[in-house]
Amino acid sequence: MRKSSIKNQQTLLLVACAALIISLFNISNILNQKIYAHIFTTDETASFLSFADQLQVESELVQTNLVNNNLSLAQKHANKAASLLTPSIIVEIAERNQRIANDLVNAVNNLQNISSPQQQVQQPVSTLVSDIDAILSEALITRIDQDQRDNATIRALAFANLVDSILTNYGNAFAVEFDMTNMSNMQSMMNMDMAGNNTGMGSMSEMSSEMNRNYSLVNAIDYQSAQALASKSLEIFNAELKSMASNNTTAFITNLENGLTRLIDSIRSKASPMDIMMIFHTQIHPNLLDAFNLKLR
């Protein structure tokens, strides 16, 4: 009888120890999750800011095209908005607030579910675009700490990403077969154009032909995106970026503003992709680097 009692006590003790170990293991896991939670880098934060601006632009273009009774373009911009909301972006938001991540996914999905360009649909889409803007504002506050939101370098990097997206969309709009954001492509084309005039050799003549090619607009969706993103970039520059620059960078800021204005005018007039590259790589990019002391990527 005594042996049985001792055995029962030993069993209870083992169960209690096991429960304690499991409890400590769970606490350790929770602590580890906090310790190893994703600490976002400067570049990741800048990319997130740029993503938010691009998503706003694409959702607003959905509404604009519906007002103009162009359902096809509206739906394609809704699809572009959805493509911007990548799984990694969703995870970034969900790490800080799952509800906001869910709300944004649902709102963008609803944007894709447009079935009619008639007046009765325009008002809900207008409301939906406003909702997306509000959710993005929540996401930015949740995802980005105040000191990062006030950081001039992060804001300037985000601006650089946004302007890069203008070049990418413009290149797609005119079926450019090279990366317009890469300055070395422009330099190579100009160098090879001069060399090609003398040698006429293979790749040089091909590059020369690309440079002198008469581009035509082939993609209205990406052209609309490039145009709207350019206007958005000037808006952000005036509302946020200009005031963040140091007092000794006035000349760079002035040159940057002039470059942005020229870029908008050139996109509106459907200028050659080479002209757009020239504005970006000789006026916008270098002055942005100098004004905010950014490093070349």
C-alpha positions as a Markdown table, in Angstrom:
| # | Residue | x | y | z |
|---|---|---|---|---|
| 1 | Met | 0.0 | 0.0 | 0.0 |
| 2 | Arg | 2.8 | 2.4 | 0.9 |
| 3 | Lys | 4.8 | 1.4 | -2.2 |
| 4 | Ser | 1.7 | 2.2 | -4.3 |
| 5 | Ser | 1.3 | 5.6 | -2.7 |
| 6 | Ile | 5.0 | 6.4 | -3.2 |
| 7 | Lys | 4.7 | 5.3 | -6.9 |
| 8 | Asn | 1.6 | 7.6 | -7.4 |
| 9 | Gln | 3.5 | 10.5 | -5.8 |
| 10 | Gln | 6.4 | 9.9 | -8.1 |
| 11 | Thr | 4.1 | 9.8 | -11.1 |
| 12 | Leu | 2.4 | 13.1 | -10.1 |
| 13 | Leu | 5.9 | 14.7 | -9.6 |
| 14 | Leu | 6.9 | 13.6 | -13.1 |
| 15 | Val | 3.7 | 15.1 | -14.6 |
| 16 | Ala | 4.3 | 18.3 | -12.7 |
| 17 | Cys | 7.9 | 18.5 | -14.0 |
| 18 | Ala | 6.8 | 17.9 | -17.5 |
| 19 | Ala | 4.1 | 20.6 | -17.3 |
| 20 | Leu | 6.7 | 23.0 | -15.9 |
| 21 | Ile | 9.1 | 22.2 | -18.8 |
| 22 | Ile | 6.4 | 22.8 | -21.4 |
| 23 | Ser | 5.4 | 26.0 | -19.7 |
| 24 | Leu | 9.0 | 27.3 | -19.7 |
| 25 | Phe | 9.4 | 26.2 | -23.3 |
| 26 | Asn | 6.4 | 28.2 | -24.3 |
| 27 | Ile | 7.6 | 31.2 | -22.5 |
| 28 | Ser | 11.0 | 30.9 | -24.2 |
| 29 | Asn | 9.3 | 30.7 | -27.6 |
| 30 | Ile | 7.4 | 33.9 | -26.8 |
| 31 | Leu | 10.5 | 35.7 | -25.8 |
| 32 | Asn | 12.4 | 34.4 | -28.8 |
| 33 | Gln | 9.6 | 35.7 | -31.1 |
| 34 | Lys | 10.0 | 39.1 | -29.6 |
| 35 | Ile | 13.8 | 39.0 | -29.7 |
| 36 | Tyr | 14.0 | 37.8 | -33.3 |
| 37 | Ala | 11.0 | 39.8 | -34.6 |
| 38 | His | 11.8 | 41.4 | -38.0 |
| 39 | Ile | 13.8 | 44.6 | -37.6 |
| 40 | Phe | 13.3 | 46.4 | -40.9 |
| 41 | Thr | 16.3 | 48.0 | -42.6 |
| 42 | Thr | 16.5 | 51.4 | -44.1 |
| 43 | Asp | 16.1 | 50.1 | -47.6 |
| 44 | Glu | 13.1 | 47.9 | -46.6 |
| 45 | Thr | 11.4 | 50.9 | -45.0 |
| 46 | Ala | 12.0 | 53.1 | -48.1 |
| 47 | Ser | 10.7 | 50.4 | -50.3 |
| 48 | Phe | 7.5 | 50.1 | -48.2 |
| 49 | Leu | 7.0 | 53.9 | -48.4 |
| 50 | Ser | 7.4 | 53.7 | -52.2 |
| 51 | Phe | 5.0 | 50.7 | -52.3 |
| 52 | Ala | 2.3 | 52.8 | -50.5 |
| 53 | Asp | 2.6 | 55.7 | -52.9 |
| 54 | Gln | 2.4 | 53.4 | -56.0 |
| 55 | Leu | -0.6 | 51.5 | -54.6 |
| 56 | Gln | -2.4 | 54.9 | -54.0 |
| 57 | Val | -1.7 | 55.9 | -57.6 |
| 58 | Glu | -2.9 | 52.7 | -59.1 |
| 59 | Ser | -6.1 | 52.6 | -57.1 |
| 60 | Glu | -6.9 | 56.3 | -58.0 |
| 61 | Leu | -6.3 | 55.4 | -61.7 |
| 62 | Val | -9.0 | 52.7 | -61.3 |
| 63 | Gln | -11.5 | 55.4 | -60.2 |
| 64 | Thr | -10.3 | 57.9 | -62.9 |
| 65 | Asn | -10.8 | 55.4 | -65.7 |
| 66 | Leu | -14.3 | 54.4 | -64.4 |
| 67 | Val | -15.3 | 58.0 | -64.4 |
| 68 | Asn | -14.2 | 58.1 | -68.1 |
| 69 | Asn | -16.2 | 54.9 | -68.8 |
| 70 | Asn | -13.1 | 52.9 | -69.6 |
| 71 | Leu | -13.7 | 49.6 | -67.7 |
| 72 | Ser | -10.9 | 47.8 | -69.4 |
| 73 | Leu | -8.2 | 50.3 | -68.3 |
| 74 | Ala | -9.8 | 50.4 | -64.8 |
| 75 | Gln | -9.6 | 46.7 | -64.4 |
| 76 | Lys | -6.0 | 46.6 | -65.5 |
| 77 | His | -5.0 | 49.2 | -63.0 |
| 78 | Ala | -6.8 | 47.2 | -60.3 |
| 79 | Asn | -4.7 | 44.2 | -61.3 |
| 80 | Lys | -1.5 | 46.4 | -61.1 |
| 81 | Ala | -2.6 | 47.5 | -57.7 |
| 82 | Ala | -3.0 | 43.8 | -56.7 |
| 83 | Ser | 0.4 | 42.9 | -58.1 |
| 84 | Leu | 2.0 | 45.6 | -55.9 |
| 85 | Leu | 0.6 | 43.9 | -52.8 |
| 86 | Thr | 3.1 | 41.0 | -52.7 |
| 87 | Pro | 3.1 | 38.3 | -50.1 |
| 88 | Ser | 6.2 | 39.8 | -48.5 |
| 89 | Ile | 4.5 | 43.2 | -48.2 |
| 90 | Ile | 1.5 | 41.5 | -46.6 |
| 91 | Val | 3.8 | 39.7 | -44.1 |
| 92 | Glu | 5.5 | 43.0 | -43.3 |
| 93 | Ile | 2.2 | 44.6 | -42.3 |
| 94 | Ala | 0.9 | 41.5 | -40.6 |
| 95 | Glu | 4.0 | 41.3 | -38.4 |
| 96 | Arg | 2.9 | 44.6 | -36.8 |
| 97 | Asn | -0.9 | 44.3 | -37.2 |
| 98 | Gln | -2.8 | 41.3 | -38.8 |
| 99 | Arg | -6.1 | 43.2 | -38.9 |
| 100 | Ile | -4.6 | 46.0 | -41.1 |
| 101 | Ala | -3.0 | 43.4 | -43.4 |
| 102 | Asn | -6.4 | 41.6 | -43.8 |
| 103 | Asp | -8.2 | 44.9 | -44.4 |
| 104 | Leu | -5.8 | 45.9 | -47.1 |
| 105 | Val | -5.9 | 42.6 | -48.9 |
| 106 | Asn | -9.7 | 42.6 | -48.8 |
| 107 | Ala | -9.9 | 46.2 | -50.1 |
| 108 | Val | -7.5 | 45.5 | -53.0 |
| 109 | Asn | -9.4 | 42.3 | -53.9 |
| 110 | Asn | -12.7 | 44.3 | -53.9 |
| 111 | Leu | -11.0 | 46.8 | -56.3 |
| 112 | Gln | -10.5 | 43.9 | -58.7 |
| 113 | Asn | -14.1 | 42.9 | -58.5 |
| 114 | Ile | -15.4 | 45.8 | -60.6 |
| 115 | Ser | -18.1 | 44.5 | -63.0 |
| 116 | Ser | -19.7 | 47.7 | -64.4 |
| 117 | Pro | -18.6 | 51.2 | -65.3 |
| 118 | Gln | -22.0 | 52.6 | -64.6 |
| 119 | Gln | -22.7 | 55.4 | -62.2 |
| 120 | Gln | -24.0 | 53.1 | -59.4 |
| 121 | Val | -20.6 | 51.5 | -59.3 |
| 122 | Gln | -18.5 | 54.7 | -59.3 |
| 123 | Gln | -19.5 | 55.8 | -55.8 |
| 124 | Pro | -18.6 | 52.5 | -54.2 |
| 125 | Val | -15.3 | 52.6 | -56.0 |
| 126 | Ser | -14.7 | 56.1 | -54.8 |
| 127 | Thr | -15.4 | 54.9 | -51.3 |
| 128 | Leu | -13.1 | 51.9 | -51.7 |
| 129 | Val | -10.2 | 54.1 | -52.9 |
| 130 | Ser | -10.7 | 56.3 | -49.9 |
| 131 | Asp | -10.7 | 53.2 | -47.7 |
| 132 | Ile | -7.4 | 52.0 | -49.3 |
| 133 | Asp | -5.8 | 55.4 | -48.6 |
| 134 | Ala | -7.0 | 55.2 | -44.9 |
| 135 | Ile | -5.8 | 51.6 | -44.5 |
| 136 | Leu | -2.4 | 52.6 | -46.0 |
| 137 | Ser | -2.1 | 55.4 | -43.6 |
| 138 | Glu | -2.7 | 53.0 | -40.8 |
| 139 | Ala | -0.2 | 50.6 | -42.2 |
| 140 | Leu | 2.5 | 53.3 | -42.5 |
| 141 | Ile | 2.0 | 54.4 | -38.9 |
| 142 | Thr | 2.0 | 50.7 | -37.7 |
| 143 | Arg | 4.9 | 49.5 | -39.9 |
| 144 | Ile | 7.2 | 52.5 | -39.7 |
| 145 | Asp | 8.4 | 54.0 | -36.4 |
| 146 | Gln | 8.2 | 57.8 | -36.0 |
| 147 | Asp | 12.0 | 58.3 | -36.1 |
| 148 | Gln | 12.0 | 56.5 | -39.5 |
| 149 | Arg | 9.1 | 58.5 | -40.8 |
| 150 | Asp | 11.1 | 61.7 | -39.9 |
| 151 | Asn | 14.4 | 60.4 | -41.4 |
| 152 | Ala | 15.4 | 62.4 | -44.4 |
| 153 | Thr | 17.6 | 59.6 | -45.8 |
| 154 | Ile | 14.8 | 57.1 | -45.7 |
| 155 | Arg | 12.4 | 59.6 | -47.3 |
| 156 | Ala | 14.9 | 60.4 | -50.1 |
| 157 | Leu | 15.5 | 56.7 | -50.8 |
| 158 | Ala | 11.7 | 56.1 | -51.0 |
| 159 | Phe | 11.5 | 59.0 | -53.4 |
| 160 | Ala | 14.3 | 57.5 | -55.5 |
| 161 | Asn | 12.4 | 54.2 | -55.6 |
| 162 | Leu | 9.2 | 56.1 | -56.7 |
| 163 | Val | 11.0 | 57.9 | -59.5 |
| 164 | Asp | 12.5 | 54.6 | -60.6 |
| 165 | Ser | 9.0 | 53.2 | -61.0 |
| 166 | Ile | 8.2 | 56.1 | -63.4 |
| 167 | Leu | 11.0 | 55.1 | -65.6 |
| 168 | Thr | 10.0 | 51.4 | -65.5 |
| 169 | Asn | 6.4 | 52.2 | -66.4 |
| 170 | Tyr | 7.5 | 54.6 | -69.2 |
| 171 | Gly | 9.8 | 52.0 | -70.6 |
| 172 | Asn | 7.0 | 49.4 | -70.6 |
| 173 | Ala | 4.7 | 51.9 | -72.2 |
| 174 | Phe | 7.0 | 52.4 | -75.1 |
| 175 | Ala | 8.3 | 48.8 | -75.3 |
| 176 | Val | 11.9 | 49.8 | -74.4 |
| 177 | Glu | 14.1 | 46.7 | -74.4 |
| 178 | Phe | 16.5 | 47.8 | -71.7 |
| 179 | Asp | 16.5 | 49.0 | -68.1 |
| 180 | Met | 15.9 | 52.8 | -68.1 |
| 181 | Thr | 16.8 | 53.1 | -64.5 |
| 182 | Asn | 20.4 | 51.9 | -65.2 |
| 183 | Met | 22.5 | 54.9 | -66.2 |
| 184 | Ser | 25.2 | 52.7 | -67.6 |
| 185 | Asn | 22.7 | 51.6 | -70.3 |
| 186 | Met | 22.4 | 55.2 | -71.5 |
| 187 | Gln | 26.1 | 55.8 | -71.4 |
| 188 | Ser | 26.8 | 52.6 | -73.3 |
| 189 | Met | 24.2 | 53.5 | -75.9 |
| 190 | Met | 25.7 | 56.9 | -76.4 |
| 191 | Asn | 29.3 | 55.6 | -76.6 |
| 192 | Met | 28.3 | 52.8 | -78.9 |
| 193 | Asp | 26.4 | 55.1 | -81.1 |
| 194 | Met | 29.5 | 57.2 | -81.7 |
| 195 | Ala | 31.7 | 54.0 | -82.2 |
| 196 | Gly | 29.0 | 52.5 | -84.4 |
| 197 | Asn | 29.2 | 55.4 | -86.8 |
| 198 | Asn | 32.8 | 54.5 | -87.5 |
| 199 | Thr | 32.8 | 50.7 | -87.2 |
| 200 | Gly | 29.3 | 49.6 | -88.0 |
| 201 | Met | 29.9 | 46.4 | -86.0 |
| 202 | Gly | 27.2 | 44.1 | -84.7 |
| 203 | Ser | 26.2 | 44.9 | -81.2 |
| 204 | Met | 27.3 | 48.6 | -81.6 |
| 205 | Ser | 25.0 | 49.1 | -84.5 |
| 206 | Glu | 22.2 | 47.3 | -82.6 |
| 207 | Met | 22.6 | 49.7 | -79.7 |
| 208 | Ser | 22.8 | 52.6 | -82.0 |
| 209 | Ser | 19.5 | 51.5 | -83.7 |
| 210 | Glu | 17.9 | 51.2 | -80.3 |
| 211 | Met | 19.0 | 54.8 | -79.4 |
| 212 | Asn | 17.8 | 56.3 | -82.6 |
| 213 | Arg | 14.6 | 54.2 | -82.8 |
| 214 | Asn | 11.3 | 56.1 | -83.2 |
| 215 | Tyr | 9.4 | 54.8 | -80.2 |
| 216 | Ser | 5.7 | 54.7 | -80.2 |
| 217 | Leu | 3.2 | 54.2 | -77.4 |
| 218 | Val | 2.1 | 50.6 | -77.1 |
| 219 | Asn | 0.8 | 50.3 | -73.6 |
| 220 | Ala | -1.7 | 52.9 | -72.4 |
| 221 | Ile | -1.9 | 51.4 | -68.9 |
| 222 | Asp | 1.7 | 51.8 | -68.1 |
| 223 | Tyr | 1.8 | 55.3 | -69.7 |
| 224 | Gln | -1.0 | 56.4 | -67.4 |
| 225 | Ser | 0.9 | 55.0 | -64.4 |
| 226 | Ala | 4.1 | 56.8 | -65.4 |
| 227 | Gln | 2.2 | 60.1 | -65.8 |
| 228 | Ala | 0.3 | 59.7 | -62.5 |
| 229 | Leu | 3.5 | 58.7 | -60.7 |
| 230 | Ala | 5.4 | 61.7 | -62.0 |
| 231 | Ser | 2.7 | 64.0 | -60.7 |
| 232 | Lys | 2.7 | 62.1 | -57.4 |
| 233 | Ser | 6.5 | 62.5 | -57.1 |
| 234 | Leu | 6.3 | 66.3 | -57.5 |
| 235 | Glu | 3.5 | 66.4 | -54.9 |
| 236 | Ile | 5.6 | 64.4 | -52.4 |
| 237 | Phe | 8.6 | 66.6 | -53.1 |
| 238 | Asn | 6.7 | 69.8 | -52.3 |
| 239 | Ala | 4.8 | 68.4 | -49.3 |
| 240 | Glu | 7.5 | 66.4 | -47.6 |
| 241 | Leu | 11.0 | 66.1 | -49.2 |
| 242 | Lys | 11.8 | 69.8 | -49.8 |
| 243 | Ser | 11.5 | 70.8 | -46.2 |
| 244 | Met | 13.8 | 67.9 | -45.1 |
| 245 | Ala | 16.8 | 69.1 | -47.1 |
| 246 | Ser | 19.6 | 70.9 | -45.3 |
| 247 | Asn | 20.0 | 74.7 | -45.8 |
| 248 | Asn | 23.2 | 74.3 | -47.7 |
| 249 | Thr | 21.6 | 72.2 | -50.5 |
| 250 | Thr | 19.3 | 74.9 | -52.0 |
| 251 | Ala | 20.9 | 74.7 | -55.4 |
| 252 | Phe | 20.4 | 70.9 | -55.6 |
| 253 | Ile | 16.8 | 71.2 | -54.4 |
| 254 | Thr | 16.1 | 73.9 | -57.0 |
| 255 | Asn | 17.6 | 71.7 | -59.8 |
| 256 | Leu | 15.7 | 68.7 | -58.6 |
| 257 | Glu | 12.4 | 70.6 | -58.7 |
| 258 | Asn | 13.1 | 71.9 | -62.2 |
| 259 | Gly | 14.0 | 68.4 | -63.3 |
| 260 | Leu | 10.7 | 67.0 | -61.9 |
| 261 | Thr | 8.7 | 69.7 | -63.6 |
| 262 | Arg | 10.5 | 69.0 | -66.9 |
| 263 | Leu | 9.9 | 65.3 | -66.4 |
| 264 | Ile | 6.2 | 65.8 | -66.0 |
| 265 | Asp | 6.0 | 68.0 | -69.1 |
| 266 | Ser | 8.0 | 65.5 | -71.2 |
| 267 | Ile | 5.9 | 62.6 | -70.2 |
| 268 | Arg | 2.7 | 64.5 | -71.0 |
| 269 | Ser | 4.1 | 65.2 | -74.5 |
| 270 | Lys | 5.1 | 61.6 | -74.9 |
| 271 | Ala | 8.8 | 62.4 | -75.3 |
| 272 | Ser | 11.3 | 59.8 | -76.4 |
| 273 | Pro | 12.4 | 57.3 | -73.7 |
| 274 | Met | 16.0 | 58.6 | -74.3 |
| 275 | Asp | 14.9 | 62.1 | -73.4 |
| 276 | Ile | 13.2 | 60.9 | -70.3 |
| 277 | Met | 16.3 | 59.0 | -69.3 |
| 278 | Met | 18.4 | 62.1 | -69.9 |
| 279 | Ile | 16.2 | 64.2 | -67.6 |
| 280 | Phe | 16.4 | 61.5 | -64.9 |
| 281 | His | 20.1 | 60.7 | -65.0 |
| 282 | Thr | 21.4 | 64.3 | -65.5 |
| 283 | Gln | 18.9 | 66.4 | -63.4 |
| 284 | Ile | 16.8 | 64.3 | -61.0 |
| 285 | His | 19.1 | 61.5 | -59.9 |
| 286 | Pro | 22.4 | 63.4 | -59.3 |
| 287 | Asn | 20.7 | 66.4 | -57.5 |
| 288 | Leu | 18.7 | 64.0 | -55.3 |
| 289 | Leu | 22.0 | 62.2 | -54.4 |
| 290 | Asp | 23.7 | 65.5 | -53.6 |
| 291 | Ala | 20.8 | 67.1 | -51.7 |
| 292 | Phe | 20.4 | 64.2 | -49.3 |
| 293 | Asn | 24.0 | 62.7 | -49.4 |
| 294 | Leu | 22.8 | 59.4 | -50.7 |
| 295 | Lys | 25.2 | 56.7 | -51.9 |
| 296 | Leu | 25.0 | 55.2 | -55.4 |
| 297 | Arg | 23.3 | 51.8 | -55.4 |
